[in-house]
Amino acid sequence: MDKKTFKLIRQVAGLNQHEFAKKIGVSRSTVAYVEAGYIGISKEVEQKVKNRFSDIEKIRKLTIGAE
């Protein structure tokens, strides 16, 4: 998962960074750093997003279509 998909999932869910972080069990700063590209998305965080937001493939297709 890339940072663009990560951010799009949050935006489509209608959540701010704090709310999204709480839902996936990470800090808000982790969400901000990932979205800014300062850090990569760990496998653990990616799995948490996939578990919480099961429509990830639908969202990924939207990302690809937007490019």
N, CA, C and O of each residue as an XYZ file, in Angstrom:
268
protein
N       0.859     -1.171      0.000
C       0.000      0.000      0.000
C       0.906      1.235      0.000
O       1.885      1.310      0.744
N       0.559      2.181     -0.839
C       1.357      3.404     -0.878
C       0.676      4.505     -0.059
O      -0.458      4.352      0.393
N       1.389      5.608      0.119
C       0.853      6.694      0.957
C      -0.400      7.310      0.359
O      -1.272      7.781      1.089
N      -0.495      7.311     -0.970
C      -1.661      7.885     -1.631
C      -2.923      7.074     -1.315
O      -3.976      7.637     -1.016
N      -2.798      5.751     -1.384
C      -3.924      4.876     -1.057
C      -4.293      5.012      0.411
O      -5.473      5.071      0.758
N      -3.288      5.062      1.269
C      -3.485      5.207      2.703
C      -4.326      6.454      3.007
O      -5.298      6.399      3.760
N      -3.925      7.574      2.403
C      -4.638      8.830      2.630
C      -6.040      8.786      2.024
O      -6.989      9.291      2.624
N      -6.174      8.193      0.854
C      -7.476      8.113      0.205
C      -8.461      7.300      1.033
O      -9.637      7.652      1.128
N      -7.985      6.220      1.630
C      -8.851      5.407      2.493
C      -9.390      6.267      3.626
O     -10.581      6.236      3.932
N      -8.501      7.034      4.242
C      -8.927      7.913      5.345
C      -9.952      8.936      4.873
O     -10.966      9.162      5.534
N      -9.683      9.549      3.732
C     -10.573     10.582      3.222
C     -11.932     10.015      2.822
O     -12.966     10.613      3.120
N     -11.935      8.871      2.152
C     -13.199      8.246      1.744
C     -14.021      7.854      2.970
O     -15.250      7.923      2.952
N     -13.337      7.445      4.028
C     -14.022      7.096      5.275
C     -14.546      8.333      6.003
O     -15.318      8.214      6.954
N     -14.130      9.513      5.562
C     -14.591     10.754      6.181
C     -13.984     11.016      7.544
O     -14.620     11.616      8.410
N     -12.755     10.567      7.735
C     -12.098     10.701      9.035
C     -10.933     11.677      8.963
O     -10.246     11.776      7.947
N     -10.725     12.398     10.063
C      -9.506     13.202     10.145
C      -8.375     12.278     10.596
O      -8.614     11.110     10.901
N      -7.168     12.783     10.637
C      -6.023     11.938     10.982
C      -6.149     11.322     12.369
O      -5.803     10.158     12.568
N      -6.637     12.089     13.317
C      -6.784     11.587     14.691
C      -7.794     10.440     14.740
O      -7.531      9.406     15.354
N      -8.935     10.616     14.101
C      -9.980      9.586     14.107
C      -9.497      8.315     13.403
O      -9.734      7.205     13.879
N      -8.820      8.490     12.271
C      -8.311      7.356     11.511
C      -7.280      6.587     12.346
O      -7.307      5.358     12.411
N      -6.386      7.326     12.974
C      -5.356      6.704     13.808
C      -5.987      5.872     14.917
O      -5.549      4.755     15.192
N      -7.003      6.416     15.541
C      -7.684      5.715     16.630
C      -8.323      4.417     16.129
O      -8.259      3.388     16.801
N      -8.937      4.474     14.950
C      -9.603      3.290     14.380
C      -8.622      2.179     14.043
O      -8.958      1.001     14.168
N      -7.407      2.537     13.614
C      -6.444      1.495     13.233
C      -5.413      1.206     14.325
O      -4.558      0.336     14.162
N      -5.496      1.929     15.426
C      -4.642      1.629     16.577
C      -3.213      2.118     16.473
O      -2.283      1.454     16.930
N      -3.041      3.297     15.864
C      -1.710      3.921     15.807
C      -1.838      5.362     16.276
O      -2.942      5.843     16.532
N      -0.716      6.042     16.385
C      -0.758      7.451     16.802
C      -1.115      8.347     15.617
O      -0.947      7.960     14.460
N      -1.606      9.538     15.917
C      -1.921     10.491     14.862
C      -0.658     10.892     14.117
O      -0.682     11.116     12.907
N       0.447     10.981     14.851
C       1.697     11.358     14.194
C       2.131     10.295     13.184
O       2.707     10.630     12.149
N       1.866      9.035     13.466
C       2.179      7.976     12.500
C       1.399      8.196     11.215
O       1.958      8.095     10.123
N       0.113      8.496     11.337
C      -0.719      8.754     10.156
C      -0.157      9.958      9.394
O      -0.012      9.901      8.173
N       0.153     11.021     10.089
C       0.678     12.233      9.451
C       2.008     11.964      8.752
O       2.216     12.420      7.628
N       2.906     11.232      9.400
C       4.211     10.932      8.811
C       4.094     10.054      7.576
O       4.810     10.257      6.595
N       3.190      9.073      7.620
C       2.970      8.214      6.449
C       2.442      9.045      5.289
O       2.942      8.948      4.168
N       1.430      9.863      5.562
C       0.823     10.669      4.501
C       1.808     11.678      3.914
O       1.739     11.991      2.725
N       2.713     12.180      4.728
C       3.708     13.148      4.255
C       4.884     12.461      3.561
O       5.699     13.120      2.915
N       4.969     11.147      3.695
C       6.058     10.414      3.067
C       7.334     10.349      3.889
O       8.377      9.935      3.382
N       7.265     10.756      5.161
C       8.450     10.713      6.025
C       8.800      9.292      6.433
O       9.970      8.963      6.624
N       7.774      8.446      6.566
C       7.997      7.040      6.901
C       7.142      6.186      5.975
O       6.129      6.636      5.441
N       7.574      4.952      5.799
C       6.798      4.010      4.999
C       5.719      3.364      5.854
O       5.685      3.528      7.074
N       4.849      2.636      5.196
C       3.779      1.936      5.905
C       4.280      0.542      6.241
O       4.611     -0.240      5.350
N       4.334      0.240      7.517
C       4.790     -1.086      7.926
C       3.723     -2.120      7.558
O       2.555     -1.787      7.360
N       4.146     -3.363      7.473
C       3.205     -4.459      7.187
C       2.124     -4.524      8.259
O       0.966     -4.828      7.971
N       2.512     -4.238      9.493
C       1.571     -4.273     10.610
C       0.481     -3.207     10.442
O      -0.703     -3.495     10.613
N       0.884     -1.985     10.108
C      -0.078     -0.899      9.919
C      -0.940     -1.178      8.695
O      -2.149     -0.944      8.721
N      -0.336     -1.669      7.635
C      -1.102     -2.001      6.434
C      -2.175     -3.043      6.751
O      -3.312     -2.926      6.293
N      -1.815     -4.054      7.529
C      -2.782     -5.090      7.892
C      -3.906     -4.521      8.756
O      -5.063     -4.914      8.606
N      -3.576     -3.609      9.648
C      -4.605     -2.979     10.482
C      -5.602     -2.213      9.621
O      -6.806     -2.259      9.870
N      -5.100     -1.509      8.608
C      -5.978     -0.769      7.698
C      -6.866     -1.746      6.930
O      -8.073     -1.537      6.816
N      -6.270     -2.801      6.409
C      -7.031     -3.795      5.648
C      -8.101     -4.460      6.511
O      -9.215     -4.702      6.047
N      -7.764     -4.753      7.760
C      -8.732     -5.384      8.657
C      -9.901     -4.455      8.973
O     -11.052     -4.887      9.039
N      -9.596     -3.192      9.164
C     -10.620     -2.219      9.572
C     -11.437     -1.706      8.388
O     -12.625     -1.416      8.526
N     -10.799     -1.598      7.237
C     -11.452     -1.042      6.050
C     -11.396     -2.082      4.938
O     -10.516     -2.045      4.078
N     -12.338     -2.999      4.969
C     -12.319     -4.153      4.063
C     -12.579     -3.802      2.603
O     -12.384     -4.646      1.729
N     -13.009     -2.590      2.322
C     -13.254     -2.174      0.937
C     -11.995     -1.625      0.286
O     -12.078     -0.815     -0.637
N     -10.831     -2.056      0.757
C      -9.573     -1.492      0.278
C      -9.378     -1.681     -1.224
O      -8.825     -0.800     -1.881
N      -9.812     -2.791     -1.774
C      -9.626     -3.013     -3.205
C     -10.442     -2.017     -4.017
O      -9.983     -1.524     -5.047
N     -11.628     -1.728     -3.562
C     -12.472     -0.735     -4.228
C     -11.792      0.633     -4.198
O     -11.787      1.357     -5.194
N     -11.230      0.970     -3.066
C     -10.552      2.257     -2.908
C      -9.268      2.280     -3.747
O      -8.939      3.302     -4.350
N      -8.553      1.169     -3.785
C      -7.320      1.090     -4.586
C      -7.646      1.322     -6.058
O      -6.894      2.003     -6.755
N      -8.747      0.769     -6.535
C      -9.152      0.974     -7.934
C      -9.454      2.436     -8.199
O      -9.152      2.940     -9.280
N     -10.045      3.128     -7.235
C     -10.299      4.567     -7.389
C      -8.976      5.327     -7.514
O      -8.864      6.266     -8.302
N      -7.986      4.916     -6.738
C      -6.677      5.549     -6.769
C      -6.037      5.368     -8.138
O      -5.521      6.324     -8.718
N      -6.068      4.161     -8.648
C      -5.468      3.868     -9.943
C      -6.187      4.651    -11.049
O      -5.552      5.171    -11.967
N      -7.506      4.725    -10.950
C      -8.280      5.456    -11.938
C      -8.043      6.948    -11.911
O      -8.261      7.630    -12.913
N      -7.592      7.472    -10.759
C      -7.371      8.909    -10.614
C      -6.031      9.342    -11.186
O      -5.793     10.539    -11.348
N      -5.159      8.405    -11.493
C      -3.823      8.758    -11.995
C      -3.837      9.014    -13.482
O      -2.797      9.323    -14.065
